[in-house]
Amino acid sequence: MFDEARDEHRIAGAVAPRDVSVIRDPNSYVYFEAKLTLADAAATAYVQDESGGWHASDEGLRELAVARNGWVPVAAPGGPSVRGVGWGCASTIDASGSNGSTIPASCHIQATRVFALNDRFVSGPNLIEPTIIDLHAGEMKPLPIATSPLLQDRRVAVPKTIRPAGSL
């Protein structure tokens, strides 16, 4: 399937394609699995690449953020070398600011798995310890990278809560 997509020019290099029918090389993504419970919010996965830059799964397009409850798979650019990963939360309430609810927009995220693909397109080891994250709209929280000896070269100390430039 990968060879067919590449031959049909539906796979680009590591640079973001602008045609929605074209994807990056699957090895340039990091894959997330989580259970989301959202309240007037949408969640976005983040990857910090080896140069320290953060990349969002929605690539800055609000309509691509995950705005549904339940178990979700998400892919974010920034692989295969990973310094950090995280989740962010954004309000889905329109500019008028009112949806009639007294509950603030929030994201409850049960993050269970984050992995990159190997050269045979097989999922690698889990990069995180399963954890639960509670975020308010406008917040992003990095997750600790697992401390397995196999992952030592992928570990990095990250702050508890950050807000990447130009996001949320």
DSSP file (Angstrom, degrees, kcal/mol; ACC not computed):
  #  RESIDUE AA STRUCTURE BP1 BP2  ACC     N-H-->O    O-->H-N    N-H-->O    O-->H-N    TCO  KAPPA ALPHA  PHI   PSI    X-CA   Y-CA   Z-CA
    1    1 A M     >        0   0    0      0, 0.0     4,-2.5     0, 0.0     5,-0.2   0.000 360.0 360.0 360.0 -42.4    0.0    0.0    0.0
    2    2 A F  H  >  +     0   0    0      1,-0.2     4,-2.6     2,-0.2     5,-0.2   0.933 360.0  49.6 -61.1 -45.6    2.9    2.4    0.8
    3    3 A D  H  > S+     0   0    0      1,-0.2     4,-2.7     2,-0.2    -1,-0.2   0.900 111.0  50.0 -60.8 -40.8    4.6    1.7   -2.5
    4    4 A E  H  > S+     0   0    0      2,-0.2     4,-1.7     1,-0.2    -1,-0.2   0.933 111.7  47.1 -63.3 -46.5    1.3    2.3   -4.4
    5    5 A A  H  <>S+     0   0    0     -4,-2.5     5,-3.0     1,-0.2     6,-0.5   0.895 113.4  49.0 -63.3 -40.1    0.7    5.6   -2.6
    6    6 A R  H ><5S+     0   0    0     -4,-2.6     3,-1.7     1,-0.2     5,-0.2   0.926 110.1  51.0 -64.8 -44.0    4.3    6.7   -3.2
    7    7 A D  H 3<5S+     0   0    0     -4,-2.7    -1,-0.2     1,-0.3    -2,-0.2   0.803 109.2  51.4 -63.4 -29.3    4.1    5.7   -6.9
    8    8 A E  T 3<5S-     0   0    0     -4,-1.7    -1,-0.3    -5,-0.2    -2,-0.2   0.314 116.5-116.6 -89.6   8.8    0.9    7.7   -7.3
    9    9 A H  T < 5S+     0   0    0     -3,-1.7    -3,-0.2    -5,-0.1    -2,-0.1   0.836  78.8 127.7  59.9  36.2    2.6   10.8   -5.7
   10   10 A R      < +     0   0    0     -5,-3.0    13,-2.8    -6,-0.1     2,-0.5   0.344  58.3  69.1-100.0   4.2    0.3   10.7   -2.7
   11   11 A I  E     -a   23   0A   0     -6,-0.5    13,-0.2    -5,-0.2     2,-0.1  -0.987  66.7-168.3-124.7 123.5    3.2   10.7   -0.2
   12   12 A A  E     -a   24   0A   0     11,-4.2    13,-0.6    -2,-0.5     4,-0.1  -0.423  27.9 -98.1 -97.1 175.9    5.4   13.8    0.2
   13   13 A G        -     0   0    0     11,-0.2    12,-0.6    -2,-0.1    -1,-0.2   0.222  64.2 -64.6 -72.9-154.5    8.7   14.1    2.0
   14   14 A A  S    S+     0   0    0     10,-0.2     2,-0.2     2,-0.1    10,-0.1   0.669 108.9  96.6 -73.8 -16.7    9.0   15.5    5.5
   15   15 A V  S    S-     0   0    0      1,-0.1    -3,-0.1     9,-0.0    -2,-0.0  -0.509  91.2 -98.5 -75.8 142.8    7.8   18.9    4.4
   16   16 A A        -     0   0    0     -2,-0.2     2,-0.1     8,-0.1    -1,-0.1  -0.421  36.3-137.0 -64.5 122.2    4.0   19.5    5.0
   17   17 A P        -     0   0    0      0, 0.0     7,-0.1     0, 0.0    -1,-0.1  -0.494   4.2-151.5 -74.1 151.2    2.1   19.0    1.8
   18   18 A R  S    S+     0   0    0     -2,-0.1     2,-0.6     3,-0.0    -2,-0.1   0.505  75.0  85.7-100.9  -7.3   -0.6   21.5    1.0
   19   19 A D  S >  S-     0   0    0      1,-0.1     3,-2.2     4,-0.0     0, 0.0  -0.857  73.1-145.6 -94.6 121.9   -2.8   19.1   -1.0
   20   20 A V  T 3  S+     0   0    0     -2,-0.6    -1,-0.1     1,-0.3    -2,-0.0   0.630  97.8  62.5 -66.6 -11.6   -5.1   17.2    1.4
   21   21 A S  T 3  S+     0   0    0      2,-0.0     2,-0.4   -10,-0.0    -1,-0.3   0.427  96.3  72.8 -89.6   1.7   -4.9   14.1   -0.8
   22   22 A V    <   -     0   0    0     -3,-2.2     2,-0.3   -11,-0.0   -11,-0.2  -0.953  64.4-169.2-117.8 134.4   -1.1   13.9   -0.1
   23   23 A I  E     -a   11   0A   0    -13,-2.8   -11,-4.2    -2,-0.4     2,-0.1  -0.757  26.0-105.2-114.1 164.3    0.5   12.9    3.2
   24   24 A R  E     -a   12   0A   0     -2,-0.3   -11,-0.2   -13,-0.2   -10,-0.2  -0.309  60.1 -69.2 -73.0 169.5    4.0   13.0    4.5
   25   25 A D    >   -     0   0    0    -13,-0.6     3,-2.6   -12,-0.6    -1,-0.2  -0.446  48.1-125.4 -55.5 129.4    6.1    9.9    4.7
   26   26 A P  G >  S+     0   0    0      0, 0.0     3,-1.3     0, 0.0    91,-0.3   0.767 108.8  64.1 -55.4 -25.9    4.5    7.8    7.5
   27   27 A N  G 3  S+     0   0    0      1,-0.2    90,-0.1    89,-0.1    -2,-0.1   0.617  90.6  66.1 -73.1 -10.8    7.9    7.6    9.3
   28   28 A S  G <  S+     0   0    0     -3,-2.6    50,-2.0    52,-0.1    51,-1.4   0.358  93.7  77.4 -91.6   7.4    7.8   11.4    9.8
   29   29 A Y  E <   -B   77   0B   0     -3,-1.3    88,-0.5    48,-0.2     2,-0.4  -0.753  67.4-144.5-110.6 160.2    4.8   11.1   12.1
   30   30 A V  E     -B   76   0B   0     46,-2.6    46,-2.7    -2,-0.3     2,-0.4  -0.976  23.3-138.4-119.0 139.3    4.4   10.0   15.7
   31   31 A Y  E     -BC  75 115B   0     84,-3.4    84,-2.5    -2,-0.4     2,-0.3  -0.842  16.3-166.3-110.3 134.2    1.2    8.1   16.5
   32   32 A F  E     -BC  74 114B   0     42,-3.5    42,-2.3    -2,-0.4     2,-0.4  -0.876   8.0-166.8-117.9 145.7   -1.0    8.6   19.6
   33   33 A E  E     +BC  73 113B   0     80,-2.6    79,-2.1    -2,-0.3    80,-1.8  -0.996  26.9 146.1-130.5 129.9   -3.7    6.5   21.2
   34   34 A A  E     -BC  72 111B   0     38,-1.9    38,-3.0    -2,-0.4     2,-0.5  -0.990  46.2-121.4-156.9 158.6   -5.9    8.1   23.9
   35   35 A K  E     -BC  71 110B   0     75,-1.9    75,-2.8    -2,-0.3     2,-0.4  -0.949  35.1-157.8-105.4 123.4   -9.4    8.2   25.3
   36   36 A L  E     -BC  70 109B   0     34,-2.7    34,-2.7    -2,-0.5     2,-0.4  -0.826  20.6-176.3-107.0 138.8  -10.9   11.7   25.3
   37   37 A T  E     - C   0 108B   0     71,-2.4    71,-2.5    -2,-0.4     2,-0.3  -0.933  24.0-174.8-127.8 107.3  -13.6   13.2   27.4
   38   38 A L  E     - C   0 107B   0     -2,-0.4     2,-0.5    69,-0.2    69,-0.2  -0.805  22.5-162.3-112.3 143.5  -14.2   16.7   26.1
   39   39 A A  E    S- C   0 106B   0     67,-2.6    67,-1.7    -2,-0.3     3,-0.1  -0.919  83.4 -35.5-123.8 103.1  -16.4   19.5   27.3
   40   40 A D  S    S+     0   0    0     -2,-0.5    52,-2.5     1,-0.2    53,-0.6   0.874 120.7 104.2  51.1  41.1  -16.9   22.1   24.6
   41   41 A A  E     -E   91   0C   0     50,-0.3     2,-0.3    51,-0.2    50,-0.2  -0.916  60.6-142.6-145.8 166.8  -13.4   21.5   23.6
   42   42 A A  E     -E   90   0C   0     48,-2.6    48,-2.5    -2,-0.3     2,-0.3  -0.979  20.5-137.6-132.1 146.4  -11.1   19.8   21.0
   43   43 A A  E     -EF  89  66C   0     23,-3.0    23,-2.6    -2,-0.3     2,-0.4  -0.796  13.1-168.1-109.1 148.2   -7.8   18.1   21.6
   44   44 A T  E     -E   88   0C   0     44,-1.9    44,-2.9    -2,-0.3     2,-0.3  -0.998  15.7-137.1-133.4 135.7   -4.6   18.2   19.7
   45   45 A A  E     -E   87   0C   0     -2,-0.4    12,-2.7    42,-0.2     2,-0.3  -0.683  21.3-156.3 -89.4 147.5   -1.5   16.0   20.0
   46   46 A Y  E     -EG  86  56C   0     40,-3.0    40,-2.0    -2,-0.3     2,-0.4  -0.946   9.7-165.4-127.4 147.1    2.0   17.6   20.0
   47   47 A V  E     -EG  85  55C   0      8,-2.2     8,-2.7    -2,-0.3     2,-0.6  -0.998  11.3-149.3-129.8 133.1    5.4   16.3   19.1
   48   48 A Q  E     -EG  84  54C   0     36,-3.5    35,-3.0    -2,-0.4    36,-1.3  -0.909  22.6-147.1 -99.9 121.7    8.7   18.0   19.9
   49   49 A D  E >   -E   82   0C   0      4,-2.8     3,-2.0    -2,-0.6    33,-0.2  -0.190  32.7 -89.4 -82.8 178.4   11.3   17.2   17.3
   50   50 A E  T 3  S+     0   0    0     31,-0.6    32,-0.1    28,-0.3    -1,-0.1   0.719 126.3  55.8 -64.0 -21.5   15.1   16.9   17.8
   51   51 A S  T 3  S-     0   0    0      2,-0.1    -1,-0.3     1,-0.0    -3,-0.0   0.490 120.8-105.8 -88.6  -2.4   15.6   20.6   17.1
   52   52 A G  S <  S+     0   0    0     -3,-2.0     2,-0.2     1,-0.3    -2,-0.1   0.368  74.5 136.9  98.2  -4.8   13.2   21.5   19.9
   53   53 A G        -     0   0    0     -5,-0.1    -4,-2.8    25,-0.0     2,-0.4  -0.529  48.2-133.8 -78.4 143.0   10.3   22.7   17.7
   54   54 A W  E     -G   48   0C   0     -6,-0.2     2,-0.4    -2,-0.2    -6,-0.2  -0.796  17.2-163.8 -97.8 138.6    6.8   21.6   18.6
   55   55 A H  E     -G   47   0C   0     -8,-2.7    -8,-2.2    -2,-0.4     2,-0.3  -0.980   9.6-142.4-124.0 133.1    4.4   20.2   15.9
   56   56 A A  E >   -G   46   0C   0     -2,-0.4     3,-1.2   -10,-0.2   -10,-0.2  -0.714  14.6-134.0 -97.6 143.9    0.6   19.9   16.2
   57   57 A S  T 3  S+     0   0    0    -12,-2.7    18,-0.1    -2,-0.3    -1,-0.1   0.803 111.3  50.0 -63.6 -28.4   -1.5   17.1   14.9
   58   58 A D  T >  S-     0   0    0    -13,-0.3     3,-2.6     8,-0.0    -1,-0.3   0.501 100.7-139.5 -87.6  -3.0   -4.0   19.7   13.6
   59   59 A E  T <   -     0   0    0     -3,-1.2    -2,-0.1     1,-0.3     3,-0.1   0.798  68.7 -54.8  48.3  35.2   -1.1   21.6   11.9
   60   60 A G  T 3  S+     0   0    0      1,-0.2     2,-0.8     2,-0.1    -1,-0.3   0.478 110.5 121.3  83.7   1.6   -2.8   24.9   13.0
   61   61 A L    X   -     0   0    0     -3,-2.6     3,-2.9     1,-0.2     4,-0.4  -0.856  50.9-157.8-102.1 102.9   -6.1   24.1   11.3
   62   62 A R  G >  S+     0   0    0     -2,-0.8     3,-1.6     1,-0.3    -1,-0.2   0.802  89.2  62.7 -50.7 -36.3   -8.7   24.2   14.1
   63   63 A E  G 3  S+     0   0    0      1,-0.3    -1,-0.3    -3,-0.1     4,-0.1   0.629  97.6  58.9 -69.3 -10.5  -11.1   22.0   12.2
   64   64 A L  G <  S+     0   0    0     -3,-2.9    -1,-0.3    -6,-0.2    -2,-0.2   0.488  81.1 105.4 -94.6  -4.5   -8.6   19.1   12.3
   65   65 A A  S <  S-     0   0    0     -3,-1.6     2,-0.6    -4,-0.4   -21,-0.2  -0.416  86.4-100.6 -69.3 153.4   -8.4   19.0   16.1
   66   66 A V  B     +F   43   0C   0    -23,-2.6   -23,-3.0     1,-0.1    -1,-0.1  -0.675  44.6 172.2 -81.7 117.7  -10.2   16.0   17.6
   67   67 A A        +     0   0    0     -2,-0.6     2,-0.3   -25,-0.3    -1,-0.1  -0.174  46.1  86.5-120.5  38.0  -13.6   17.2   18.9
   68   68 A R  S    S-     0   0    0      2,-0.1     2,-0.2   -25,-0.1   -32,-0.1  -0.974  70.8-117.7-137.3 153.3  -15.3   13.9   19.9
   69   69 A N        +     0   0    0     -2,-0.3   -32,-0.2   -31,-0.1     2,-0.2  -0.495  68.3  48.2 -84.8 156.7  -15.3   11.7   22.9
   70   70 A G  E    S-B   36   0B   0    -34,-2.7   -34,-2.7    -2,-0.2     2,-0.3  -0.593  97.2 -23.1 113.7-173.3  -14.0    8.2   23.1
   71   71 A W  E     -B   35   0B   0    -36,-0.3   -36,-0.3    -2,-0.2   -38,-0.0  -0.581  65.8-180.0 -76.0 131.7  -10.9    6.3   22.0
   72   72 A V  E     -B   34   0B   0    -38,-3.0   -38,-1.9    -2,-0.3     2,-0.4  -0.987  26.3-145.1-135.7 143.2   -9.0    8.0   19.2
   73   73 A P  E     -B   33   0B   0      0, 0.0     2,-0.4     0, 0.0   -40,-0.2  -0.893  26.4-176.6 -98.3 139.9   -5.9    7.4   17.1
   74   74 A V  E     -B   32   0B   0    -42,-2.3   -42,-3.5    -2,-0.4     2,-0.4  -0.996  14.5-156.2-137.9 141.1   -4.0   10.6   16.2
   75   75 A A  E     -B   31   0B   0     -2,-0.4   -44,-0.2   -44,-0.2   -30,-0.1  -0.968  11.4-174.5-118.2 135.3   -0.9   11.2   14.1
   76   76 A A  E     -B   30   0B   0    -46,-2.7   -46,-2.6    -2,-0.4     3,-0.4  -0.985  25.3-118.1-127.8 138.6    1.3   14.3   14.5
   77   77 A P  E    S+B   29   0B   0      0, 0.0   -48,-0.2     0, 0.0   -30,-0.2  -0.298  77.8  84.1 -67.9 159.1    4.3   15.3   12.4
   78   78 A G  S    S+     0   0    0    -50,-2.0   -28,-0.3     1,-0.4   -49,-0.2   0.278  70.8 150.6 132.2 -10.1    7.7   15.5   14.0
   79   79 A G        +     0   0    0    -51,-1.4    -1,-0.4    -3,-0.4   -49,-0.1  -0.240  30.0  43.0 -83.2 177.8    9.1   12.0   13.9
   80   80 A P  S    S+     0   0    0      0, 0.0     2,-0.6     0, 0.0    -1,-0.2  -0.984 112.7  49.0 -89.1 -15.0   11.0    9.8   13.8
   81   81 A S  S    S-     0   0    0     -3,-0.1   -31,-0.6   -53,-0.0     2,-0.5  -0.743  76.1-170.3 -84.9 120.0   13.4   11.5   16.3
   82   82 A V  E     +E   49   0C   0     -2,-0.6   -33,-0.2   -33,-0.2     3,-0.1  -0.938  28.1 170.7-120.4 126.3   11.3   12.6   19.3
   83   83 A R  E    S-     0   0C   0    -35,-3.0     2,-0.3    -2,-0.5   -34,-0.2   0.721  74.9  -9.2 -96.9 -29.8   12.3   14.8   22.2
   84   84 A G  E     -E   48   0C   0    -36,-1.3   -36,-3.5    71,-0.1    -1,-0.4  -0.990  53.9-158.4-162.3 160.7    8.9   15.2   23.7
   85   85 A V  E     +EH  47 143C   0     58,-0.7    58,-3.3    -2,-0.3     2,-0.3  -0.941  20.7 154.7-139.0 161.3    5.2   14.7   23.2
   86   86 A G  E     -EH  46 142C   0    -40,-2.0   -40,-3.0    56,-0.3     2,-0.3  -0.977  32.2-113.3-169.8 179.9    2.1   16.2   24.7
   87   87 A W  E     -EH  45 141C   0     54,-1.9    54,-3.0    -2,-0.3     2,-0.3  -0.964  21.8-162.3-129.4 146.9   -1.6   17.1   24.4
   88   88 A G  E     -EH  44 140C   0    -44,-2.9   -44,-1.9    -2,-0.3     2,-0.4  -0.868   6.5-146.6-126.2 162.7   -3.3   20.4   24.1
   89   89 A C  E     -E   43   0C   0     50,-2.5    49,-3.0    -2,-0.3    50,-0.4  -0.994  14.0-178.8-133.2 133.7   -6.9   21.6   24.6
   90   90 A A  E     -E   42   0C   0    -48,-2.5   -48,-2.6    -2,-0.4     2,-0.1  -0.981  30.4-109.8-132.9 146.2   -8.8   24.3   22.8
   91   91 A S  E     -E   41   0C   0     -2,-0.4   -50,-0.3   -50,-0.2   -51,-0.1  -0.433  13.8-160.6 -70.9 144.7  -12.4   25.6   23.2
   92   92 A T        +     0   0    0    -52,-2.5     2,-0.3    -2,-0.1   -51,-0.2   0.294  56.6 116.9-104.6   6.5  -14.9   24.9   20.5
   93   93 A I        -     0   0    0    -53,-0.6     6,-0.1     1,-0.1    -2,-0.1  -0.588  69.6-117.3 -74.7 134.1  -17.2   27.7   21.7
   94   94 A D    >   -     0   0    0     -2,-0.3     3,-2.4     4,-0.2    -1,-0.1  -0.007  35.6 -84.8 -68.5 177.5  -17.5   30.3   18.9
   95   95 A A  T 3  S+     0   0    0      1,-0.3    -1,-0.1     2,-0.1    -2,-0.1   0.704 121.9  72.4 -59.6 -22.8  -16.4   33.9   19.1
   96   96 A S  T 3  S-     0   0    0      2,-0.1    -1,-0.3     1,-0.1     3,-0.1   0.759  97.6-140.3 -66.0 -21.0  -19.6   35.0   20.8
   97   97 A G    <   +     0   0    0     -3,-2.4     2,-0.4     1,-0.1    -2,-0.1   0.522  62.9 100.6  81.1   5.8  -18.2   33.1   23.8
   98   98 A S        +     0   0    0      1,-0.1    -4,-0.2    -4,-0.1    -1,-0.1  -0.984  26.3 158.6-132.3 133.8  -21.5   31.5   25.0
   99   99 A N        -     0   0    0     -2,-0.4    -1,-0.1     2,-0.3     3,-0.1   0.241  66.1-105.8-125.6   6.4  -22.9   28.1   24.6
  100  100 A G  S    S+     0   0    0      1,-0.3     2,-0.3     2,-0.0    -2,-0.1   0.389  83.5 121.6  84.6  -3.7  -25.3   28.3   27.5
  101  101 A S        -     0   0    0      2,-0.1    -1,-0.3     1,-0.1    -2,-0.3  -0.672  53.3-157.6 -95.0 147.0  -23.1   26.0   29.6
  102  102 A T  S    S+     0   0    0     -2,-0.3    -1,-0.1    -3,-0.1    -2,-0.0   0.453  71.0  95.9 -96.0  -3.0  -21.7   27.0   33.0
  103  103 A I  S    S-     0   0    0      1,-0.0    -2,-0.1     3,-0.0     3,-0.1  -0.764  79.3-124.3 -88.5 126.4  -18.9   24.3   32.7
  104  104 A P        -     0   0    0      0, 0.0    -2,-0.1     0, 0.0     2,-0.1  -0.362  36.1 -90.4 -68.5 150.4  -15.7   25.7   31.3
  105  105 A A        +     0   0    0    -65,-0.1    32,-1.8   -67,-0.1     2,-0.3  -0.363  63.5 158.6 -59.2 133.2  -14.2   24.1   28.2
  106  106 A S  E     -CD  39 136B   0    -67,-1.7   -67,-2.6    30,-0.2     2,-0.4  -0.983  35.5-138.2-156.3 163.3  -11.9   21.3   29.2
  107  107 A C  E     -CD  38 135B   0     28,-2.6    28,-2.8    -2,-0.3     2,-0.6  -0.994   6.0-166.3-130.1 124.8  -10.2   18.1   28.0
  108  108 A H  E     -CD  37 134B   0    -71,-2.5   -71,-2.4    -2,-0.4     2,-0.5  -0.964  20.5-171.8-107.5 117.0   -9.8   14.9   30.1
  109  109 A I  E     -CD  36 133B   0     24,-3.2    24,-2.8    -2,-0.6     2,-1.0  -0.947  22.6-164.2-121.9 120.5   -7.3   12.8   28.3
  110  110 A Q  E     -CD  35 132B   0    -75,-2.8   -75,-1.9    -2,-0.5     2,-0.5  -0.817  21.2-162.9 -98.1  91.0   -6.4    9.2   29.1
  111  111 A A  E     +CD  34 131B   0     20,-1.7    20,-2.4    -2,-1.0   -77,-0.2  -0.660  22.4 160.6 -81.8 119.8   -3.1    8.9   27.2
  112  112 A T  E     +     0   0B   0    -79,-2.1     2,-0.3    -2,-0.5   -78,-0.2   0.724  55.5  16.7-112.4 -29.7   -2.2    5.3   26.7
  113  113 A R  E     +C   33   0B   0    -80,-1.8   -80,-2.6    16,-0.1     2,-0.3  -0.992  43.9 174.3-154.5 139.6    0.2    5.0   23.9
  114  114 A V  E     +C   32   0B   0     -2,-0.3    13,-3.5   -82,-0.2    14,-0.3  -0.977  23.9 156.0-141.2 130.1    2.6    7.0   21.7
  115  115 A F  E     -C   31   0B   0    -84,-2.5   -84,-3.4    -2,-0.3     2,-0.3  -0.984  31.7-139.1-151.9 160.3    4.9    5.4   19.1
  116  116 A A        -     0   0    0      9,-0.4     8,-2.9    -2,-0.3     2,-0.3  -0.780  33.7-107.7-111.8 162.9    6.9    5.9   15.9
  117  117 A L  B     -J  123   0D   0    -88,-0.5     6,-0.2    -2,-0.3     2,-0.1  -0.644  26.5-133.4 -89.2 148.8    7.1    3.5   13.1
  118  118 A N    >   -     0   0    0      4,-2.5     3,-2.3    -2,-0.3    -1,-0.1  -0.297  43.3 -82.6 -87.3-176.5   10.3    1.5   12.4
  119  119 A D  T 3  S+     0   0    0      1,-0.3   -92,-0.1     2,-0.1    -1,-0.1   0.629 132.8  53.1 -66.1 -11.4   11.8    1.2    8.9
  120  120 A R  T 3  S-     0   0    0      2,-0.2    -1,-0.3     3,-0.0     3,-0.1   0.207 119.9-109.2-103.5  13.5    9.3   -1.7    8.2
  121  121 A F  S <  S+     0   0    0     -3,-2.3     2,-0.4     1,-0.3    -2,-0.1   0.809  74.4 138.5  62.6  33.5    6.3    0.5    9.2
  122  122 A V        -     0   0    0      1,-0.0    -4,-2.5    -6,-0.0    -1,-0.3  -0.882  62.5-100.4-105.4 139.8    5.8   -1.5   12.3
  123  123 A S  B     -J  117   0D   0     -2,-0.4    -6,-0.2    -6,-0.2     3,-0.1  -0.342  38.3-143.3 -63.3 136.8    4.9    0.4   15.5
  124  124 A G        -     0   0    0     -8,-2.9     3,-0.1     1,-0.2    -1,-0.1  -0.067  40.4 -52.9 -84.8-170.2    7.9    0.8   17.9
  125  125 A P        -     0   0    0      0, 0.0    -9,-0.4     0, 0.0     2,-0.3  -0.228  67.0 -89.2 -66.3 156.5    7.9    0.8   21.7
  126  126 A N        -     0   0    0      1,-0.1   -11,-0.2   -11,-0.1   -13,-0.1  -0.513  33.1-157.6 -66.2 127.1    5.5    2.9   23.7
  127  127 A L        +     0   0    0    -13,-3.5    19,-3.7    -2,-0.3     2,-0.3   0.562  69.7  48.3 -85.1  -9.3    7.2    6.3   24.3
  128  128 A I  B    S-K  145   0E   0    -14,-0.3   -14,-0.2    17,-0.3    17,-0.1  -0.872  78.2-119.7-128.3 159.9    5.1    7.2   27.4
  129  129 A E        -     0   0    0     15,-0.6   -16,-0.1    -2,-0.3   -18,-0.1  -0.858  54.7 -96.1 -87.6 133.3    3.9    5.7   30.6
  130  130 A P        +     0   0    0      0, 0.0     2,-0.3     0, 0.0   -18,-0.2  -0.242  61.3 164.9 -52.4 137.6    0.0    5.7   30.4
  131  131 A T  E     -D  111   0B   0    -20,-2.4   -20,-1.7     2,-0.0     2,-0.4  -0.958  36.6-121.1-152.1 163.8   -1.2    8.7   32.2
  132  132 A I  E     -D  110   0B   0     -2,-0.3     2,-0.4   -22,-0.2   -22,-0.2  -0.947  25.6-169.1-114.6 135.0   -4.3   10.9   32.7
  133  133 A I  E     -D  109   0B   0    -24,-2.8   -24,-3.2    -2,-0.4     2,-0.5  -0.978   9.1-164.1-125.8 133.6   -4.2   14.6   31.9
  134  134 A D  E     +D  108   0B   0     -2,-0.4     2,-0.3   -26,-0.2   -26,-0.2  -0.981  20.0 175.9-117.7 121.0   -6.8   17.3   32.7
  135  135 A L  E     -D  107   0B   0    -28,-2.8   -28,-2.6    -2,-0.5     2,-0.3  -0.925  24.3-140.4-126.1 147.0   -6.5   20.5   30.7
  136  136 A H  E >   -D  106   0B   0     -2,-0.3     3,-1.9   -30,-0.2   -47,-0.3  -0.675  51.4 -76.2 -93.2 158.8   -8.5   23.7   30.5
  137  137 A A  T 3  S+     0   0    0    -32,-1.8   -47,-0.3    -2,-0.3    -1,-0.1  -0.300 121.8  30.1 -54.5 135.0   -9.0   25.3   27.1
  138  138 A G  T 3  S+     0   0    0    -49,-3.0     2,-0.3     1,-0.3    -1,-0.3   0.386  97.5 112.4  94.1  -2.3   -5.8   27.1   26.0
  139  139 A E    <   -     0   0    0     -3,-1.9   -50,-2.5   -50,-0.4     2,-0.3  -0.734  42.5-171.0-104.9 153.8   -3.4   24.7   27.8
  140  140 A M  E     -HI  88 162C   0     22,-0.7    22,-1.9    -2,-0.3   -52,-0.3  -0.994   6.1-164.9-137.4 137.0   -0.9   22.2   26.5
  141  141 A K  E     -H   87   0C   0    -54,-3.0   -54,-1.9    -2,-0.3    20,-0.2  -0.975  13.1-139.3-129.0 122.0    0.9   19.7   28.7
  142  142 A P  E     -H   86   0C   0      0, 0.0   -56,-0.3     0, 0.0    16,-0.1  -0.446  20.4-134.9 -69.8 150.5    4.0   17.7   27.7
  143  143 A L  E     -H   85   0C   0    -58,-3.3   -58,-0.7    -2,-0.1     2,-0.2  -0.836  23.5-104.7-105.0 144.6    4.1   14.0   28.8
  144  144 A P        -     0   0    0      0, 0.0   -15,-0.6     0, 0.0     2,-0.3  -0.476  35.9-121.4 -66.3 136.2    7.1   12.4   30.4
  145  145 A I  B     -K  128   0E   0     11,-0.4   -17,-0.3    -2,-0.2   -18,-0.1  -0.593  38.1 -95.9 -75.9 139.7    8.9   10.1   27.9
  146  146 A A        -     0   0    0    -19,-3.7     8,-0.1    -2,-0.3    -1,-0.1  -0.160  25.6-135.9 -56.2 150.4    9.2    6.5   29.2
  147  147 A T        +     0   0    0     -3,-0.1    -1,-0.1     8,-0.0     5,-0.1   0.159  52.0 140.4-100.0  18.2   12.4    5.6   30.9
  148  148 A S    >   -     0   0    0      1,-0.1     3,-2.2     3,-0.1     4,-0.4  -0.335  63.0-121.7 -57.4 140.5   13.0    2.3   29.2
  149  149 A P  G >  S+     0   0    0      0, 0.0     3,-0.9     0, 0.0     4,-0.2   0.802 113.6  62.2 -55.5 -27.9   16.7    1.7   28.4
  150  150 A L  G 3  S+     0   0    0      1,-0.2     3,-0.2     2,-0.1    -2,-0.1   0.720 107.7  43.3 -68.4 -19.6   15.6    1.3   24.8
  151  151 A L  G X  S+     0   0    0     -3,-2.2     3,-2.6     1,-0.1     4,-0.4   0.335  75.8 110.9-108.7   5.7   14.3    4.9   24.8
  152  152 A Q  G X  S+     0   0    0     -3,-0.9     3,-1.2    -4,-0.4    -1,-0.1   0.830  77.0  55.6 -53.3 -36.9   17.1    6.7   26.6
  153  153 A D  G 3  S+     0   0    0      1,-0.2    -1,-0.3    -4,-0.2    -2,-0.1   0.576 107.1  52.2 -74.3  -6.8   18.2    8.6   23.5
  154  154 A R  G <  S+     0   0    0     -3,-2.6    -1,-0.2    -8,-0.1    -2,-0.2   0.395  86.2 110.1-105.6   0.8   14.6   10.0   23.1
  155  155 A R    <   +     0   0    0     -3,-1.2     2,-0.3    -4,-0.4   -71,-0.1  -0.437  36.6 165.1 -81.2 151.4   14.2   11.4   26.7
  156  156 A V        -     0   0    0     -2,-0.1     2,-0.5   -11,-0.1   -11,-0.4  -0.964  38.3-115.5-158.8 146.7   14.1   15.0   27.5
  157  157 A A        -     0   0    0     -2,-0.3   -73,-0.0   -13,-0.1   -74,-0.0  -0.753  40.0-177.3 -83.4 129.6   13.0   17.1   30.5
  158  158 A V        -     0   0    0     -2,-0.5    -2,-0.0   -16,-0.1     4,-0.0  -0.933  28.8-100.8-128.3 152.4   10.0   19.2   29.6
  159  159 A P        -     0   0    0      0, 0.0     3,-0.2     0, 0.0    -1,-0.0  -0.217  32.6-115.0 -66.7 162.2    8.1   21.9   31.5
  160  160 A K  S    S+     0   0    0      1,-0.3     2,-0.4   -19,-0.1    -2,-0.0   0.924  96.3   8.4 -66.7 -46.2    4.8   20.9   33.2
  161  161 A T  S    S+     0   0    0    -20,-0.2     2,-0.3   -22,-0.0    -1,-0.3  -0.989  71.5 167.2-140.3 128.8    2.6   23.2   31.1
  162  162 A I  B     -I  140   0C   0    -22,-1.9   -22,-0.7    -2,-0.4    -4,-0.0  -0.911  27.7-142.4-133.3 163.5    3.5   25.3   28.0
  163  163 A R        -     0   0    0     -2,-0.3     3,-0.1   -24,-0.1   -24,-0.1  -0.905  25.8-137.5-126.5 102.2    1.7   27.1   25.3
  164  164 A P    >   -     0   0    0      0, 0.0     3,-1.7     0, 0.0  -109,-0.0  -0.250  35.1 -92.2 -58.4 144.5    3.4   26.7   22.0
  165  165 A A  T 3  S+     0   0    0      1,-0.3     3,-0.1     3,-0.1  -111,-0.1  -0.300 108.1  11.6 -58.6 137.0    3.7   29.9   19.9
  166  166 A G  T 3  S+     0   0    0      1,-0.2     2,-0.3    -3,-0.1    -1,-0.3   0.578 106.0 108.9  74.2  10.3    0.8   30.4   17.6
  167  167 A S    <         0   0    0     -3,-1.7    -1,-0.2     1,-0.1     0, 0.0  -0.809 360.0 360.0-119.6 162.6   -1.4   27.7   19.0
  168  168 A L              0   0    0     -2,-0.3   -77,-0.2    -3,-0.1    -1,-0.1   0.511 360.0 360.0  42.6 360.0   -4.5   27.5   21.1
